[in-house]
């Protein structure tokens, strides 16, 4: 998972490092708050072609073939991400 938080992983997509670092920091913080019983509001669209997974045999994450797409999302975020582990 740590590899996904490095901008160099994304090659031609030119993903800046700052947002990926922020995601890496915020994910555990949100999970801790929810484990204490705090709530989170989830607002999203639906039925838009969305990347929902990465293929298991990723040799090039900057390739379109590295991803699984589905209508189970809002076009940017898959609905599966609304479920946070406690």
N, C-alpha and C positions, 0 to 999 in steps of 0.2 A: 504494500500500500504506500509506503514512503516514496517509492519511485514515482507514483502518480502526482506527488506534490512537488516535483522538480520540473521547472519550465523546460529544461533540456529534453525531457521525455517526449514532449509534444512537437518537436521538430518544426516543420513548416507552418504549424498553426500559430506560432509566435505568441504563446501563452506567457504573459508577464509573471515573474516570480512572486511579486508581492501578493496577489490574490491567492495563489496556491499556498503560500506560507500562512496566510490568514485562515484559510479553510482548515489546514492542518492544526492550527491552534484552537479554533472555535469548536470543532467537532467534539472533543472530549469535554469542553466546558458546558456545552448544551446538554450532553448526556448526563453530566453530574447534576445539573439543575433539575432535569426531569426526574432523576432518580430520587430527588428529595421531595417529589410530589408537585413541583411547579408545572405550570401548563404552558403550551405553545399553541398559537393559532396557525393553521395551515390554509392558505388560500392559493388555489391553482386553477388553471384552465384544464381542458380535457380534450381527448380525441385528436391530438396533433402528433404527427410523426416525430418521435423523440428517441434519442439514444438511451437505451435502458440497460445495456450490459456491454462488457468487452469480451471478445472471444478469448478462450483459454490459451490458445497458441498465438500470442501476440509477438510478432517479431518487429513490427513497425506500428507503434501506437499513433503515428501521424498519418496512417493510411485509412481511407474510408472503410476498407474491408475489415478493420480491427473491431468494428462495432456492430451490435445487434440493435435494430430499431423496432419500435412498436408504437401503437396508438395509445399506449398506457402512460400518457404524460401530457404536458402542456406545450410541447415543442422545445422546451429548454431543460426541464427537470422531470425525471421519471417519477411517477406517483409512489413507487417503491421507497423513495427516499423520505417519505413522510413518516415512515416507521423507524423510530430510534430505539436502539437497544438500551435496556436499563442496567 
